[in-house]
Amino acid sequence: MRTLCLTLDLLSLPVYGAVHDVPVAGANFSPYDRPLERFLELAAWLGARVTFFATGIDLLQSEARKGALDAKEHEFASQGFTHDFLLSTQSAERIRADLGASVEALRDAVGAVPRGFRAPGFVTSGRLLDELERGGFYWDSSVYPSPLFYTAKAAMLARYTFQNRAPAPSLGNFRVMRAPREPYRPSTPFLRGTRSLWELPVADAWGAPLTGSAIVALSDGRAEPLYRALQPREHVVLAFHALELADLAEVPVSVASFHRELNVPWRKRRKALRRRLELLADGRTAVTCSELAARLT
């Protein structure tokens, strides 16, 4: 059965500020406000259950806990406790502690133990996979085998280094660009093997990332070739970020400058997203990541 998984990373604004080393203090933005509501609206329109990735530290906030409870009919997975961009490089003990704290926070917030994980910045490692298995996780969705995504991140980090800025992300291993595009049980993060958990790679098309920003930016004439590019894929996992569903007035200029789609009113963005998702969902069953992993097993 051909499937489509819609996922949303519920990242708070300080995380975005850390990516680009820019100030975000005083901004009126919460991923559990309009972004969550708008993604739920898209899911309802599509008749889909979706997967949210949450950080434990955000779920300590009352607003985030309420938003998570309001959406608990969908799936919540872990993105770590503090969204540490260097998590994959930490010691086994520190990874284990971060994962354990995130599981506890999610269990307290939505009453369920998360079965899946996505690494901050899509940067994973064999040690991180070891601890996911040890912690009882059933699947991971941290591999983003898009050459354009990887090279764009490398260029950004190089530019920030030249400017003496201190961005938080790690580049990760270049081998990710050659990882499988379909779900697989990994050995090392980017090779097939016999681990107990599934790797659910994030979809790209023609090597380009399929973020919410990219989908909105596509013209109608380019949407159909996009659909054809993904047709051979049996399973498609799309990754959206909360900021892509925000309003321009909520976001400081320092961050909005990296997301030009925010200059487009939400009503127009919603219309474009619906058209693209309708194409992508044609002939596919929309499922959560855990449902996909269960089907694969």
Secondary structure, DSSP 8 states (H G I E B T S, - for coil): --EEEEEEE---HHHHHHHHT---TT----TTTHHHHHHHHHHHHHT---EEEE-TTGGGSHHHHHHHHHTTTSEEEE--SS--TTGGGS-HHHHHHHHHHHHHHHHHHHSS---EE--GGG---HHHHHHHHHTT--EE------HHHHHHHHHHHHHHHHTT---------GGGGGS-SS-B-BSSTTSB---SSEE----EETTEE--HHHHHH--HHHHHHHHHHHTT-SEEEEEEEGGGGS-GGGS-HHHHTT-GGGGS-HHHHHHHHHHHHHHHHTT-EE--HHHHHHHH-
